[in-house]
Amino acid sequence: MIRLFKHYIPHAVLLLGLLDLALLVVASELAWQLRAAQIGMDLGPLDTRWIELIGSAAVVWLAMISVGVYGPMALRSLRFAGARLLVAISLGIIALAFIDFVLPGQTFWRSTLLYAMGFAVLVLVADRLLLNSFLGSSAFRRRVMVLGAGDRAQRLRELGDRPESGFAIVSYIAMSEPERVVDEAIPREAIHDLGRFVENLGVSEVVLALQERRNALPLKDLLRIKTKGVHVNDFSSFLERETGRVDLDTVNPSWLIFSDGFSSGRMFSSAIKRLFDIIASLLLLLLTFPVIAAFALIVKFDSNGPAFFRQERVGLYGQTFHLLKLRSMRTDAEENGAKWASENDPRITRIGHFIRKVRIDELPQTWCVLMGQMSFVGPRPEVPQFVDDLQEEIPFYGERHMVKPGITGWAQINFPYGASTEDSRKKLEYDLYYAKNYTPFLDLVILLQTVRVILWPEGAR
């Protein structure tokens, strides 16, 4: 994996993404050449339109990222990738047509967009037909050795067996552990020179997966491996990188303190984040005001009660604020206290089912963003009653309040709607990853991927 702005990207995804971007530039140029030939126009040298070519390719490329073209399923299934590609290219072409309408003149030729769409479909589908088996091959999988043969080693085996995994385990070394779960693990005593053994297997990374590290850390072995130029990683950090979440079953306060993250440079990131929140919330409120007003009237006429719903939530540093949403439940929905929303919840009104599914009920939260109580990206704010209960049951739950809550977030795009303590625990693992590693780049990734969640609602209740 390659670390880009504190966020890890698989080599296969990065290679495919850059190749796609180059092919989209080629498709745009072919579209311009075809259209110019039809009208008998001389386009002139290529360097006179490189901005338009790269700009149009970038718009379609961002649409591809937004709908999940580079997700695990798209990399494994040509059928899935083809469907997402068609949606992404269509969205990109619509966006280009809108940009050309808003900024007429030397921008994009709308007359070329249909041709560009056709060429883009051809080159990108052909690209995947040629590279699909290659991208999934072992050439893009890191060779990993696991020190340990217990439950943690078994977890790594299960993670490595997934089709989308970016690593392959080439050997397990059984250390002095009381219980062995991985039967094929080689006893440490059977290996005379561990450094030479690592070299012979072509190992690129060693993961320490011991159940109990106290007084059992193989320092001499780890030093020998490290001096061979092989990367050594601990179990929790390895899981964080490979899964995009902080594993609550294995982390402890010392790991959170000494591991990479929570950088002091986030002051600059926070300033950029706040500037973006102000500008984007103002624009979004102006653009969506008619939609909010129209659905507020529909909600008002659909059921008794106010059009908007205000509820106390826990925000930054545990301070409370009032969240504003379009009302999607009956007014008596929480007369006996806050409750988790369930599938086919009888408290949801007729129009409430629709506005929840397409996320229209979330639009008024943009006001909270403008006021600085929320951000566009961050952990979802919970009601104080839930927070008090979850802090008693889940370790490190309070750490999610070290960043401003958001409308969308890393947990929302990676985990479906949660309505239980166990679901909250899983979502916290993603929230902690975000709080630990957030940068403007990660915020951009989350905002783009939110389009996928809106287009293909997963678990919306």
KOLNU-466781 format. One record per residue: x, y negated, z of N, C-alpha, C in turn. Coordinates in steps of 0.1 Angstrom, whole numbers, plus 5000, padded with zeros to 4 digits. Each point is the difference from the previous one (the first is absolute). Layout:
<recs>
XYZXYZXYZ/...
</recs>
This chain:
<recs>
500850125000499249885000500949875000/499449904994500749875000499349905010/500749945008499449915010499949864994/498849954998499849864994499349925010/500649895005499449925010499450085012/500850095005499650085012499050114997/499650014987499050104997500650104990/499850135002500650104992499150044988/500750014988499350034988500850124994/499250114997500750124994500749964987/501150074997500749984988499250024987/499250115000499150034989499049894997/499449945011499149904998500649874994/501249975006500749884995500450014985/500550124997500550024986498849994991/498950075003498850004992499449864999/500049925011499449874999500849914991/501350005001500949924991499850044986/499950134997499850054986498749954995/498950015008498749954996500049854997/500749935008500149854998500649974986/501150074997500749984987499150054989/499250115001499150044990498949914998/499549935010498949904999500549884992/501349965002500549894992500150044985/500450134998500050054986498650004994/499050045008498650014995499549864997/500349905008499649864998500649954987/501350034998500749954988499450064987/499750135001499350074989498749944996/499249965011498749944998500249874993/500949925004500349874994500450014986/500950104997500550024986498850044991/499150095005498950054992499149884997/499649925010499149894998500649904991/501349975001500649904992500050054985/500350134998500050054987498649994993/498950025008498649994995499749864995/500549905007499749864997501149934992/501050084996501149944992500849905007/500350025013500749905007501450055004/501049914999501450035004500149975015/500350105008500149985015501349945004/501050004991501349955004500850095009/501149965005500950095008499350045013/500550115005499450065012500249915012/501149935001500249925012499149885001/499249974990499049895001498750055008/499850125002498850055007500350105011/501250005005500350105010499349985013/499649875003499349985012498650064999/499349984989498750054998500050165000/501050064994500150145000500250065014/501049945007500250055014498849975009/499449884998498949975009498850094997/499750034988498850094997500350145005/501350054998500350135005499950005015/500549905007500049995015498550015005/499149934994498650005004499450145000/500250074989499550144998500750095010/501349985002500850085009499549995015/499749875004499549985013498650075002/499250004989498750075000500250155002/501150054994500350145002500450045014/500849915006500350025014498849995009/499149914997498849985008499050125000/499950074989499050115000500650135003/501350015004500650125005500650094989/500549934989500650084989501350075005/500749945010501250055005499950085013/498750045003499850075012500350154998/500050085011500450144999499150084991/498749985000499150074991500349974985/500249874997500349974986501350064995/501050015009501350064996499850154998/499150075006499850144999499050044989/499049924998498950044991500049904988/500150064988499949914988498649954998/499050095003498749964998499649885010/500550015012499849895010500749874995/501250024996500849884996499449944987/499550084991499449944988498749925003/499250055009498849925004500449875007/501050015009500449875007500749914990/500750054990500649914990499049934992/498950074996499049934992499349895008/499750025013499549905008500949885002/501350035003501049905002500249914987/500150064989500249934987498849914997/498850065003498849924998500049875009/500350035013500049885009501149904996/501150054996501149914996499649924988/499450064990499649924988498949905003/499150035009499049915005500649885007/501050035008500849895007500749914990/500650064990500749924990499149914992/498850064997499049914993499549895009/499950025013499649895009501149905001/501350045001501149915001500149914987/499850074989500049924987498949904999/498850045006498949905000500349885010/500650035011500249895010501249924995/501050064994501249934996500250014985/499149944992500150014985501349944995/500350044988501349954994501050104999/501249975004501250095000499950105011/499050095000500050105010499950144993/498950065000499850134994499049994988/500250074990499050004989498950105003/498849955002498950095003499750104988/500449954988499750094989500950124999/501150005008500950115000499750105012/499149965009499850085012499450144997/499150024990499550134997501150094994/500949944992501150084994501050035012/500249915008500950025012499550125008/498750005003499450105008500250144993/499850014987500150124993501550055000/500949914997501450045001500550045014/499549935010500450035014499550145004/498850034996499450145003500950104993/500449984988500850104992501350025006/500849895003501350025005500150055014/499049965009500150045014499550155001/499050044992499650145001501150094994/500649964989501250074995501150015009/500349895007501049995011499850115010/498850015005499750105010500050144995/499650024988500050144994501550054999/500949914997501450034998500750025014/499749915010500750005012499450075012/498850044998499250065012500850115007/500550104992500750115006501349965006/500749904993501349965004499949925013/499049915002499949925012499750095012/499350114998499750095011501150115003/501149994992501050105002500949975012/500950105003500949995011501049894998/500149954988501049894998499849885008/498749975003499649895008499850035015/500350125004499950045014501350005007/500149935011501250015008500250135007/501250055001500350135006500249975015/499250065008500049975015500350135007/500949985010500250115010499449965013/499450105007499349975013500850075011/500449925010500650065012498950025010/499650135001498950035009499250114994/499350085008499250114994498650015008/499749895007498750015008498849944993/499149945008498849954995500349884990/501049925004500349884992500550044986/500850105000500650064987498850054992/499050065006498950054993499249894994/499849895007499349894995500749944987/501350005001500849954988499850104988/499950135003499850104989498749974994/498949985008498749974994500049874992/500749905005500149874993500750024986/501150085001500850024988499350084989/499050095005499350084990498949934993/499749885004499049934992500549964986/499150004990500449984986500649864999/499549905008500549864998501349975008/500550105007501149985009501349964992/500849915006501249954993501250075004/499950115008501250075005499750155000/501150084999500050145001500950055011/499650095009500850055011500850124994/501349995001500850104995500550105010/500049965013500450085011499549955013/499850105009499649975014501250065009/500449925009501150055010499450015014/499950125005499550025013501049965011/499749905008500949965010499650085013/500449955012499750075012498649965005/499050064993498649975003499350125006/499249985010499350125007499150074990/499249934992499050064991500449974986/500150114992500249984985498750034993/499649904991498850014992500450044986/501149944995500450024986501050125000/499450124995500850125002501250014991/500049934989501250014991501249915004/499849935011501149915004501250075003/501249944996501350065002500549965014/500450105009500649965013501249914998/500149905009501249924999501350075002/500050115008501250075002500550074988/499150034990500450074988500749914990/500149875003500649914990501349955007/501150034993501349975006500349854998/499849944988500249864997498749944995/499349935008498749944996500249904989/501149925001500349904990500250064986/500750114999500250074988498750064995/499350055009498750064997499049904993/500049885006499249894994500449974986/501449994999500549964986499750114990/500150135004499750104990498650014995/499049955009498650004996499649884993/500949904999499749874994498949925007/500150015013499049935009500249854999/499049924999500149865000499549935013/499350085008499549955013499850115010/500349975012499850105011499049945010/499050075004499049955009500150085013/500149925011500150065013498650035005/499650125001498650045004500050095012/500849965010500050085013498849965008/499450105007498949985009500449915012/501150045006500549935012501549954997/500249875000501349954997500949975012/499450005011500749975012501150115003/501249965001501250095002500150114989/499349984989500150114989500449944987/500349875000500449934987501350054995/500050064988501350064995500949894994/500649925009500749884995501250044991/500750105003501150044992499650044986/498950074999499450044987499649884992/499349915007499449884993501249914995/501049995008501249924996500750064988/500150135000500650064989499249984987/498750015001499149984989500149864995/500049915009500049854997501349974992/501150055005501349974994500150064986/499150094996500050064987499249914990/499549895005499249914992498650034998/499550105009498650044999499249925010/498849954996499249925009499450095011/500049955012499450075011498949925006/498850065001498849935005499350085011/499449925009499250075010498650034995/499350095007498750054996499049894998/499949915010498949904999500349904989/501249964998500349914989499850064986/500350134999499850074988498550014997/499250035010498550004997499549874997/500549895006499549874997500349974985/501150034996500449974986499250084990/499850135003499350094990498549985000/499449965011498650005001499449865001/500849905002499549865001499249985013/500350075011499449985012500950045012/499749955012500850035011499450125008/500750115001499450125006499949995015/498849995005499849975014500450135009/500050114994500350135007501550015004/500949924993501450025003500749875004/499449884998500749885003499949975015/501049925004500049965014500549855000/499949935012500349865000501449974995/501050095004501449974995500150014985/499350084993500050014986499549874994/498949955005499449874995501049895003/500750005011500949895003501350014991/500650114998501250014993499950034985/498950054995499850024986499949874992/500250014987499949884992498649955000/499849875000498649944999499949895010/498849934999499749895009501149894998/500449974988501149924997499749855004/501149935004499949865004499749924987/500350054989499749934987498549984997/499250075009498549994997499549865002/500749915006499649865002499849944986/500950024991499949954986498850074993/499950145002498950074994498749955005/499949975013498749955006499649874994/501049914997499749874995499550024985/500650094993499550024986498650065001/499850105009498750065002498949905003/500349915009499049905004499749904988/501049964993499849924988499150074990/500350124998499250084990498650015005/499850035013498650025006499249874998/500649885002499349884999499649974985/500950014991499749984986499050104995/500350135002499150104995498650005006/499949975013498749995006499149894995/500749884998499349894994499450034986/500950064992499650034987498850115000/500250105008499050115001498749955005/500049915010498849945005499249924990/500849934992499449924989499450094989/500750104997499650094989498850095004/500050045013499050105004498849945008/500149875002498949935007498650034994/499850004987498750044994499650145004/501050094999499750145003499650025015/500849935009499750015014498649945003/499749894994498749935002498850094995/500250064988499050084994499750125009/501050075004499850125008499649975014/500349885005499549955013498549994999/499549954989498549994998499450144999/500650094993499550134998499950085013/501149985008500150075014498849945008/499849875000499049945008498650054996/499750024987498750044996499950155002/501150085000499950145000499650065014/500549935011499750045013499949885010/499450025011499949905010501449975006/500249875002501349975007500849904992/501149955005500949914993500750064988/500449924991500750054988501550045004/500549935009501450025004500150075014/501150085001500250085012501349955007/499949965012501249955008500350105011/501250045001500450105011501449975005/500150015013501349985006501050114996/501249964996501050104997501349965006/501050095001501349985006501049974989/500749885001500949964990501450005004/500849904995501449995003500349995015/500950085005500550005014498850025010/499050074995498950045008498949905003/500249884993499049895002498850044991/498849965006498750034993499649894991/499250034990499449904991498750064994/499249924994498850054994500150024985/499850134997500050044986498749974993/500049954988498949964992499850094988/498850074999499750084989498649994995/499650044988498650014997499450125007/498949985006499350105008499650124992/500550125003499650124993499250105008/499849975013499350095009498849925006/499150085006498949945007500549925012/499249905004500449915011500150085014/499450115001500050085013501150114999/500949994990501050114998500950025012/500349895007500950025011499549955013/498650025002499449955012500550085012/500550124998500550085011501550015000/500649904993501550005000500550044986/501349964997500650034987500150154998/499750054988500150144996500850014987/500650124998500750024987498950024990/500349954988499150024988500250154996/498950064997500050144995499550014986/500350124994499550024986498550005000/499449934990498549994999499549945013/500649905005499649945013498649944999/499150045008498649954999499949855004/501049945006499949865004500349914988/500550054989500449924988498749974992/499849884996498849964992500150044986/499049984992500050044986501049934992/500149875001501049924993501450025007/500050045012501250025008500950114993/499350114996500750114993500849954988/499449914992500649954988501249905003/499749915009501149905003501250065007/499750105008501250075006500850084990/499350064990500650094990500949914991/499649884996500849924991500849895008/499950015013500849915009499649855000/498849974995499549865000499849955014/499750095009499749965014501349945006/501250034994501249965006500449854996/499349954989500449874995500049895010/499049995009500049885009501250005010/500750125001501250005008501149914995/499949964987501049914995500049875008/498949965006500049885009500950025012/500050125005500950045012501449994995/500350044988501449994995500449854999/499149924994500349854999500249945014/499350045010500149955013501350055007/500750104995501250055006499750115010/498850055001499750105010500350144994/500050014986500350124993500949974989/500550114993500849984988499350094990/500449994987499450094990500550145002/501350025005500550135002500550015015/499650125006500350025013499150125006/500250045012499250105006498549955002/499150094998498649965002499749965015/499449895002499749965014498950095006/500150045012499050085007499349925011/498850055004499349945011500750035013/500049905010500750025012499750135007/498750055000499750125007500850124994/500150014987500750114993501549995004/500549874999501549985003500350055014/499249965010500250055014500150155001/499050064993500050155001501150064993/500449954988501050064992501449985006/500249895007501349975006500250105012/498950055006500250105010500350144994/499650034988500150134995501250024990/500449894993500950014989501349915004/501250075000501249925003500349904989/500549885005500549894991498849944993/498850025004498949944993500049845000/500549955011500149865002501049934991/501050084994501049944991499449954987/498850064996499449954988499649865000/499949945012499549865002501249914999/501250054997501249914999500049934986/499150044991499849934987498649964999/499749904992498749954998499150104993/498850025005499150094993499649964986/499650094992499749974986498750064995/499649954988498850054993500450144994/501250014994500450124995501450035006/500550124999501250045007500650134995/501250035005500750134996499150125004/499449995011499150125005498850014991/499449894996498850004992500250064986/501249984994500250064987500550145000/500550045012500650145001499150105008/499049955007499250095008498649964999/499050104998498649964999499549945013/498749964999499449945012500150095012/500349955011500250085012498949975010/499450105006498949985010500150095012/501350015004500250085012501449975006/500350055012501249975006501250064992/499850124995501050064992500349924987/498949954994500249924988500749875003/499749945011500749885005501550035002/500350125005501450035002500850014987/499350064990500650014987500249874994/499049915001500149874994501149915007/500150035013501149935008501450034994/500250124996501350044995500349914987/499049974992500249924988500249855005/499249965010500149865005501349975006/500650105007501349985006501149994989/499850084990501049994988499949864994/498849954999499949864994500649905010/499650015013500549905009501650005001/500550124998501550025001500749954987/499450014989500749984987499449894991/499049925005499349924991500949894994/499849984987500749894993499049954989/500249884994499149964989499950104989/501050084998500050104989499050115004/500050055013499150105004498549955000/499949875004498649944999499550004985/500949974991499650004986499650144995/500750105004499750144997498650035006/499749965012498850035006498849934993/500249874997499049934993499650064987/501150044992499750074987499350135002/500450085010499450135002498649995005/499649895006498749985005499050004988/500449964988499150024989499650144998/500950095001499750154999498950045010/500249955013499050045010498649944997/500049884994498749944997499350074988/500950044990499450074988499650145003/500850075008499650135004499950015015/498849955006499950005014500250145007/500850005010500350135007499749985014/498950065004499650005014499449875005/499549924991499349875004498750035007/499849955012498850025007499449875004/
</recs>
